[in-house]
């Protein structure tokens, strides 16, 4: 059984694969995932990645979210199986490479502005300072 941190890593990688499908980073991600999971035989992994992209593109509006969730779960299981089959030292190396893959993917994503109607609030307090934030009216009674 995998450690919880590795299961979370597999889930994050599965989500990253699905989110990258159909974007400009797909080719780079596809090659990296195939090299990592496919080792000496990347072709089956490449075929599975291509099938994933095709299924996501062909999903209708009613089925898009369900298809994405199904693909994320499938990739999570594949990555968990890959990590579970590895020896401990190899597993540590593979986990580090998955983290590098996620970091690379995060660097490739453009900074997204907040969606219309979204409120973004940031606050910082130090010492004995306090912050209060609200999306509308606020009343603070301090004693």
C-alpha positions as CSV (number, residue, x, y, z in Angstrom):
1,X,0.0,0.0,0.0
2,X,1.3,3.4,-1.0
3,X,2.0,6.2,1.5
4,X,-0.7,8.9,1.5
5,X,1.7,11.4,0.1
6,X,2.3,9.2,-2.9
7,X,-1.4,8.6,-3.4
8,X,-1.9,12.4,-3.4
9,X,1.0,12.8,-5.8
10,X,-0.6,10.3,-8.2
11,X,-3.9,12.1,-7.9
12,X,-2.3,15.5,-8.7
13,X,-0.4,14.0,-11.7
14,X,-3.6,12.5,-13.0
15,X,-5.4,15.8,-12.7
16,X,-2.5,17.5,-14.4
17,X,-2.6,15.2,-17.3
18,X,-6.3,15.7,-17.9
19,X,-6.0,19.5,-17.5
20,X,-3.1,19.7,-20.0
21,X,-5.0,17.7,-22.7
22,X,-5.8,20.0,-25.6
23,X,-3.5,22.8,-24.4
24,X,-0.2,24.1,-25.8
25,X,1.8,22.1,-23.1
26,X,0.3,18.8,-24.1
27,X,3.2,17.6,-26.3
28,X,5.8,18.3,-23.7
29,X,3.7,16.7,-20.9
30,X,2.9,13.7,-23.1
31,X,6.6,13.0,-23.8
32,X,7.6,13.4,-20.2
33,X,4.9,11.1,-18.9
34,X,5.6,8.5,-21.5
35,X,9.4,8.5,-20.7
36,X,8.7,8.2,-17.0
37,X,5.9,5.6,-17.0
38,X,6.9,3.8,-20.1
39,X,10.6,3.4,-19.3
40,X,12.0,1.3,-22.2
41,X,8.6,1.0,-23.8
42,X,6.9,4.4,-24.0
43,X,4.7,3.5,-27.0
44,X,1.8,2.0,-24.9
45,X,1.8,5.0,-22.6
46,X,1.8,7.4,-25.6
47,X,-1.2,5.5,-27.1
48,X,-3.0,5.7,-23.8
49,X,-2.3,9.4,-23.5
50,X,-3.6,10.0,-27.0
51,X,-6.7,8.0,-26.2
52,X,-7.3,10.2,-23.1
53,X,-7.0,13.4,-25.1
54,X,-9.3,12.1,-27.8
55,X,-11.9,11.0,-25.3
56,X,-11.8,14.4,-23.5
57,X,-12.1,16.2,-26.9
58,X,-15.0,14.0,-28.0
59,X,-17.0,14.3,-24.8
60,X,-20.1,16.3,-25.2
61,X,-21.0,19.2,-23.0
62,X,-23.2,16.9,-20.8
63,X,-20.5,14.4,-20.4
64,X,-17.3,16.5,-20.2
65,X,-17.0,16.7,-16.5
66,X,-17.7,13.1,-15.9
67,X,-15.2,12.1,-18.6
68,X,-12.6,14.3,-17.1
69,X,-13.2,12.8,-13.6
70,X,-13.0,9.3,-15.0
71,X,-9.8,10.0,-16.8
72,X,-8.2,11.7,-13.7
73,X,-9.1,8.6,-11.7
74,X,-7.8,6.2,-14.3
75,X,-4.4,8.1,-14.5
76,X,-4.2,8.2,-10.7
77,X,-4.6,4.4,-10.6
78,X,-2.0,3.9,-13.4
79,X,0.5,6.1,-11.5
80,X,-0.2,4.5,-8.2
81,X,0.3,1.0,-9.8
82,X,3.6,2.3,-11.4
83,X,4.8,3.6,-8.0
84,X,3.6,0.5,-6.1
85,X,5.5,-1.8,-8.5
86,X,8.8,0.0,-8.0
87,X,11.5,-0.8,-5.5
88,X,11.8,1.7,-2.7
89,X,14.8,3.6,-4.1
90,X,13.3,3.6,-7.6
91,X,9.9,4.7,-6.1
92,X,11.7,7.7,-4.4
93,X,13.3,8.7,-7.7
94,X,10.0,8.3,-9.6
95,X,8.2,10.4,-7.0
96,X,10.8,13.1,-7.4
97,X,10.4,13.0,-11.2
98,X,6.6,13.3,-10.8
99,X,7.0,16.3,-8.5
100,X,9.4,17.9,-11.2
101,X,6.7,17.1,-13.8
102,X,4.1,18.9,-11.8
103,X,6.4,21.9,-11.2
104,X,7.2,22.1,-14.9
105,X,3.4,21.9,-15.7
106,X,2.7,24.7,-13.2
107,X,5.4,26.9,-14.8
108,X,3.8,26.4,-18.2
109,X,0.3,27.5,-17.2
110,X,-0.3,31.2,-17.8
111,X,-1.3,33.3,-14.8
112,X,-5.1,33.3,-14.8
113,X,-6.9,36.5,-13.9
114,X,-9.9,36.0,-11.5
115,X,-13.1,35.0,-13.2
116,X,-15.7,37.8,-13.6
117,X,-17.7,38.2,-10.5
118,X,-14.9,36.7,-8.3
119,X,-13.6,38.7,-5.4
120,X,-10.0,38.2,-4.4
121,X,-9.0,39.4,-1.0
122,X,-5.5,39.4,0.6
123,X,-4.6,40.5,4.1
124,X,-1.6,40.5,6.3
125,X,-1.3,41.1,9.9
126,X,1.7,40.9,12.2
127,X,2.3,41.2,15.9
128,X,-1.1,41.8,17.5
129,X,-2.7,43.1,14.4
130,X,-6.0,41.8,13.1
131,X,-7.6,41.6,9.7
132,X,-11.2,41.6,8.8
133,X,-12.5,40.8,5.3
134,X,-15.9,40.5,3.9
135,X,-17.5,40.4,0.5
136,X,-20.1,43.0,1.6
137,X,-21.1,44.7,4.8
138,X,-19.2,44.0,7.9
139,X,-19.6,45.1,11.5
140,X,-16.8,44.5,14.0
141,X,-17.3,45.0,17.8
142,X,-14.0,44.9,19.6
143,X,-13.7,45.0,23.4
